[in-house]
Amino acid sequence: MSGIASLPMYNIPEVRMALDEFWRGLVRYFELEGVGGVPSSLMHDRPSNQMWDDPGLIFSQCCGYDLVHRYTGRLIPIATPHFHAPECLGADYASVIVVAEDCPFDDVLLMAGTVCAINGPESHSGMGALQALVAPVSRDGRFFSRVRISGSHIASLALLKRGAVHIAAIDSVTYTLLELYRPDALRGLRKLGRTYRAPGVPYVTHGDFSPATIERMRTAVFRTFADPNLQGVRQTLLLDDIEFLPIQAYERIAADRDAAASYGFSLLN
């Protein structure tokens, strides 16, 4: 019986065909490396947490904070892609601070008392990165007057467009994909700045696999990124390069939350 695989982080409908083709390329190299139980197709619509909890998980992506928090030891990093987005640098990425075009502010640190949207409380790109940015100027444990949990970056952008919130931090890869393939989602909005960079979203597998099997998976991923026949698909998905980051590299993300806590601050207060 095949396991399950997903690429949930940047899975907008406009690039789904490219994701499926990229996965088919990965499957070929998994098979060449002797990795068994690989599903022939991606699972697109199942909630990410359900897949990450499933012992049949073969391949997925998760937020770096999940890797060193809720899923410590349960998900193992395989490799981290480099994305072709303005705020990315090697395997690091940042979030863009997004506001309405007519927003009177030019600095997020001056936006105390406004309303913020986050995609979810365990997201680094949508919550933790913004929290680390404004924590030093918080007062009595608060900065924004209210924080709304939208459920996704795209939903946060929709709240901004409706004027229901004043600011949101959006993963820079998501933002760039929308610029290219769904510009209406950004119409009437602008970038105010960016957050601090952090290790990007890794490809992961279930922690029950042996180190030897994980190494074969890693080799398959590197071979997929080197395949010239998949270059066009990688470009569609903004995939530039790939490298292995050990799990210790992601402790920077947990450190950002600890630093915010040292100011007595949390966006969720």
N, C-alpha and C positions, 0 to 999 in steps of 0.2 A: 504494500500500500504506500502511495506517495505521501510525503509530508506536505506542508503548506508553505507558501511564499507570498510576500507582499512587498510593495514599494509605496508606502502610504504617504510619505511626507510631502512630496511634490506631485501628487497624482491628480492633476486637474484634467477634466475631460479633453481639453485641447491637445494634450500630449500623451493620452492613454495609448494610442496606437504605437507611438514611439517607445513607451515603457514596455509594452508587450513584445516589441521586436528586440529591445535591449535584453529582456528576460530570456527570449529564445536563444540569443547569443550566449548568455550566461549558462543556460542549460547545457549547451554543446560543450562548453569547457568544463563544467562540473562532471559531465559524463566522461570526458577525456582524462580527467584527474581521478576517476574512480569513486566519485561521491555518489552514493546510491540514494534512492527514495526521493529524488528531486521532481517536483511536480512540473508538468509541461506548461502550465499557465499560472499567471498571478491571480491572487484573490484580491479583488478590488474594493468590495463594499462591506466587508466585515470590520467591526470596530477594532482599532489597533490593539487596545489592551487585551481583547480576547485572543488575538493571534499571538501576542507576546507571551501570554500565559499558557498557550497551548504547547504541550511537550512535543508535538509533531512539527513545530516550527523549524524550517530549514534556513530561511533567509528573509531578512526584513531590514527596516531602518527604524531607529528610535532617536529621540532627543537625547543629547549628551547628559542632561540632568537625570533622565530615567536610568541611564547606564550606571550612574554612581549613586543612585538613590533607591527608588522602588525596586529596580531590577538588578541590583548588585548581585553578581554571581549567577544570575538566572539568564542574562543575555551577555554574550561575549562579542567584543568588537572584532570584525574581520578586517575591515579597511575603511578609510575615510576618503571620499571623493573631493577633488578640487572643483569648485563651480565657477563658471564664467559669469560673474556678477560684479558690479562695481565695488561693492563693499567687502568682497571676499579677497583673501590673500592666502594663497596656498590652501592648506587644509582648514584654515580659520575662516569664519564668517562673522557677520554682524547683522543686527537688525536695523532697519531704517525707521526713524521716527516720522510718522505721517500725521499731517493735520490738513484741515481744509485750506483751499487756495487763499481764502480771505481771512485766515487766522491772523490776528494782529501780532502774534509772538514770533520771534526769530531765534529763540533759545528755549529748549525744554526746561531748563533750570528756572525760568521765569514763570512757569505755568502752574505754580502752586494754586490750589483751589479749583482747578478745572476738573473735568470728568474724563476718566481714562477707560479704554477698553483693553482687556487682555483675552487671549484665546483660551487659556486654561491655567490653573494654578501651578501645574508642574512643568509648564513650558518654559524653557530658557529664553527662546527667541521673543516670545510675546509677553512674558512676565518677568523672569529673573533678570534679563539684560536691562530692561527698563528700571527695575527696582534698584539695581546696582548703580545706575546712572544718577538717579535723583536722591538716593539715600543720604548723601552728604549734606544736602540742603533741606532735609526734612525737619519738621519741628514737632516735638512731642509725639513722635511716632507716626506722623501723618504728612502727606504732601498733596495728593489729589483729594478733592472733596468727596469723590465717589469712584469706585472701580466696578465696571460691569464685565462679567464673564460672558464672552460671545460664543465660545465653542470652536472657533476656527479663525485663522487670519482673514479669510475672505469675509466672514461674518463681521469681524471687527471693522473692516473697510466699509462694509455696508452701513454700519452704525455711524461711521464718520460722515459718509455721504448724506445720511439723513439728518445730520446735526444732533444726533442723540448723544454723542460723546465728542470730546475735543481733541483727543490724541490717542494714538496706538503705536505700538512697536510691532513691525511686520518683518518676518524673516526675509532677508534680502534676496534669497533665491526665489521665494514665492513672488515677491514684488517684481523681480525682473521677468519671470515667466508671464505674469499678468501684463506687464508693459508690452511684451512681444505678442501674446496670443489673446489677451482679453483687455484691451486698453480702456474700455468703457468702465471697468471696475475701478479705475483710478481717476476717471474724469472728475474734475473739481477738487482734486486732492493734490498735495505737494509733499515733498520730502523736507523735513525740518533739520535733519541731521542723522547721525547713526549712533548706535551703542558701542561699547567696547567689543573688540573681537573675542571670539572663543572658538574652541575646537568644533568643527562642523559635524553635521548629522552623520553618524557612522552606519555602515552596513553591519548587521549583527546576525548571530545565530543563537540557538538554544545552548545553555550552559552544560548540557549533558553530553555534548559531543567531545570526543577525545581530542587532545592537542594535535595529533597527527591528522585527523579529519579536518579540523579547523584550518590547519596549514594548507591542506589540499584545496579547501574552499578559497582561501586567500590567493593561492596561485591561480585558480580559475578566474577570479575577479581581475587580477592583474593582466592575465592573458586577454580577457574580454576588452579591457581598456586599450590594449595594444593592437587589437584587430583592426586593420584598415578598412575592412568591409563594414564595420560598425561605426565608422567615424561620423557619418551623417546623422545617425541616430543619437550619438553622444552629443553632437552639436545642438540638436533639437532640444535635448534635455539639459543643456548648459554644462555638460560634463567635460572638464578639461583634462584631468589627470587623477591619479589615485595614490595614496600612501597608507602605510600602516601606522596608526597611533595606538600605543598601549593604553590600557584603561586609566593608568595614572595621569595621562595627559588631560583627561576629562575632570580631574579633581579641581581644575581651575574654575569650573562652573559651580561646583559646590562651594568653593572658596568665595565666589561672588556673593552667594546668599549669606554666608557667614559674615562677610564684610558689611552687608546691609544690616544684618542683625546687630552688629556692634554699634550701630547708630540708634538701636531700638526701633528699627523701621521694618515694616513689611507692607507691601501693597495690599495685602489681604486683611490688614487690621481694620 
